[in-house]
Each structure stands twice: as C-alpha cells, then as structure tokens.
Amino acid sequence: MAERLAIDGGAPVRPQRLPYGRQTVDAADIAAVVDVLKSDWLTTGPAVDAYEAAVAAFAGAAHAVAVSSGTAALHAAMHAAGVERGREVVTTPLTFAATANSVLYCGGAPVFVDIDPDTLMLDPAAAEAAVTEKTRVIAAVDYAGQPADYGALVPLARRKGLVLIDDASHALGASCDGVPVGAIADITTFSTHPVKPITTGEGGVVVTNRGAYAQAARTFRNHGIAADARVREQRGDWHYAMETLGYNYRMPDILCALGLSQLAKLPAWQARRAAIAERYTAAFDGQPALEPYRPRPGRVSAWHLYPLRLHLDRLTTGRQQVFAALRAEGIGVNVHYIPVYWHPYYERLGYRRGMCPIAEQEYERLITLPLWPGMTDPDVADVIEAVLKVVTAYGVS
Ligand SMILES: *Cc1c(COP(=O)(O)O)cnc(C)c1O
C-alpha cells in the first residue's frame, strides 16, 4: 500500500516548504559590504577592480567586466559580438528568456535549434544546420551547470567564422576536460542572482580572453563612454566622449565586495552541491519512472540545478500532478524551462510551437528538485523521501 499523499490529505514530508534554490550569506560577506559602505567609493571603485580580477582568474580568462545583472552581461556580450539588425543568433530554447531577449535588444533575431535529449543542451549538428550567411553568434547555455558540448561547438564556430557566446549563468565553477568555463567560448557570461552559484543580490560578469570584447563591454556598461569617472578624476580632466549608445549597467562597489567574499567560498559550495546531486542520483537510479541527470564524462558541473525527468508512460498521472503533489509534500520543486518561443511575446514575433520537438518533449517531463549548498542532510533525505513517495503512489504497477 502506498502512503497517503499530502495532496490527498495525508501528512506532508515537510510542514514548511524547502525552496529550490537559496543564497548563503555569512558574517564575512556582511562585513565586506559594510566596509565598502564606509569607504569613498560606492560604485566604480576599487572593489570593482578586485572583483573583476578575482572572477577573471577563477574563470581562466584574461578579462572580466562586472555588470548589473546576468541579463546585462548577455546584452553586453551580444553587443560586443556585433549582433545587430539583420543578424541571427543560433541558440537553445531550453533556457531562461534572457538568453534570447539579449539578441532582440540588439535588433538581432534568435534562431532556436533543438537540443540533445541526453544533455538537454544545444545540439551541435542542429546548430550547424541552422547557420546562414546572417548568423553572427552561436549562444550556448550550460544548462543546470554542466558545460555545453564545446568539443563540437568551438570547432563549429571557428569553421563558420562565428562568435561563440556561453551563457554560463548556471556554471561559475564548471569545467570541461579541466578547462574552466570562461576560458572556452569567445565570450562567457555569469549571473549572480541569489539562486546562482554565488550572489551579489543582482549582478553579472562578462569574461573573455579578447581585449576588444572586454573593452566593448566596459564601454557599453557605462553609457558608451570609454573612461569612467574615477579615471577622469585621476587625470584632472572634465572631458569625456560618448562613442556608442551604451547603458548604465554598472555594478556598485558594495555588491562587488559581496561577490569577492562569496567567490572565496564557491569551491566548497560546489562540492556540497555535487554531493547532494550524487545522493539524488543514487536514490533515483533504478526507479522505473525516474531518469536522473548526469553530466557527461570529462565535464565538471557547477550543479546549479538538479533536473529530474519523469517517464510519463510509467506513471498514472502527468507532470503537473507530480509537481503539485511534491509541492504539497513541502518540496519547492520548479521547472526549467518553458521553451522560450512558447512565451506569448515570442509567439507574437512569429515563432511557432513544434519548432524544436525534442526540447518540447523534454520540457513536458522535467521537474527541478531543490539544490543549494545550505541544504542539510535531513533536507536532502526529505526531498528523496517525497519524490519516492509520490512516484510510488502514481507508479504503474
Ligand atoms: C539567471 C539566468 C539569466 C539571467 O540572469 P539575471 O542575473 O537574472 O539577469 C540568463 N540566462 C540564464 C540561463 C539564467 O539562468
């Protein structure tokens, strides 16, 4: 006899909902922020330089440019790569809308291509088939924290003369055959939103080995003005020139100090995320209705998300009901992602359902489980207990 589910009036595994992601902020982080608040520079000061140098070193890139969000980082990257009206960017639909929105901000057109059903990431063969003379960029996404298929995407971009952008919003700390994400694509972007590997509240970073891309991103985040206020101050000069149309995407020193303090803890957090993921995979392996997510050999994941796939033919109900039942058990499950072109805005632009059948099929059976470094072992056990309880109740006998 299966246990009575909370959704049917049974006792929930947890009385209070465990969130799917959460930041970790300690006393050292708070002290770092307070120090900046007492200093001369609240924005575009020395903490920005220190944070950028630390992220560049960590990510294995020559340059890092801190900006106000992961979305701003993508916008700056698309701008630096030369995306404009009439240009196309080949990308995955199984991502947060910002990946594709950043192309639209520049006047370009996102071209969605299907995913590899194993990794849930851009299929290099599908990407190659979509390249036209209008294509400027291939934008990969390191879904869930696993690096995309760079073994195929890097040579493809070279061969076609395209800029490879990595939306590594999930993947700070990830690596591919020992090479950190940040040293692989031409331009890589990170997000430091609270659920991401490290947080600054809001924030993003553009990293690249190419000075010209870094300079373009730097100018772009400051209205299109090449020199920042501090440089003018030091020069004793009032003159500045706005060279391109940029934005105010600057990152305050207050937040860069937080990011610098957070970065020091990332390796330990990443190890904790990996250990939790391993426990999930061990618990769900061999469950007929469940398909655990495994990074490919050679790829070290940042484990931003733990996506669990349902074998819907082995359940008496659909994903919606499994999701609702897990929420009722007190497990803050989520779904990553609704295919971007399903959103009403993209439909109005003319994108149609059915374009990427694998992404659509996989979306229908995906559930994201809670995964964050502050989870305790009992939290992890609760998630496992709830998932097994629910799939047992709805399992085909
Ligand atoms: C979080 C995220 C973004 C946007 O980052 P923000 O910092 O929230 O602007 C972009 N792409 C992906 C894949 C993300 O997960």
The ligand as an SDF file (V2000), in Angstrom:
LIG
                    3D

 15 15  0  0  0  0  0  0  0  0999 V2000
   19.6270   33.6220  -14.3660 C   0  0  0  0  0  0  0  0  0  0  0  0
   19.7990   33.4790  -15.8330 C   0  0  0  0  0  0  0  0  0  0  0  0
   19.9370   34.5740  -16.6880 C   0  0  0  0  0  0  0  0  0  0  0  0
   19.7140   35.9920  -16.2610 C   0  0  0  0  0  0  0  0  0  0  0  0
   20.4550   36.3710  -15.1850 O   0  0  0  0  0  0  0  0  0  0  0  0
   19.9710   37.6180  -14.2800 P   0  0  0  0  0  0  0  0  0  0  0  0
   21.1570   37.8400  -13.4160 O   0  0  0  0  0  0  0  0  0  0  0  0
   18.7660   37.1420  -13.5240 O   0  0  0  0  0  0  0  0  0  0  0  0
   19.6730   38.7470  -15.1790 O   0  0  0  0  0  0  0  0  0  0  0  0
   20.2150   34.3390  -18.0260 C   0  0  0  0  0  0  0  0  0  0  0  0
   20.3170   33.0840  -18.5090 N   0  0  0  0  0  0  0  0  0  0  0  0
   20.1490   32.0040  -17.7250 C   0  0  0  0  0  0  0  0  0  0  0  0
   20.2940   30.6520  -18.3220 C   0  0  0  0  0  0  0  0  0  0  0  0
   19.8660   32.1650  -16.3710 C   0  0  0  0  0  0  0  0  0  0  0  0
   19.6720   31.0870  -15.5990 O   0  0  0  0  0  0  0  0  0  0  0  0
  1  2  1  0
  2  3  1  0
  2 14  2  0
  3  4  1  0
  3 10  2  0
  4  5  1  0
  5  6  1  0
  6  7  2  0
  6  8  1  0
  6  9  1  0
 10 11  1  0
 11 12  2  0
 12 13  1  0
 12 14  1  0
 14 15  1  0
M  END
$$$$
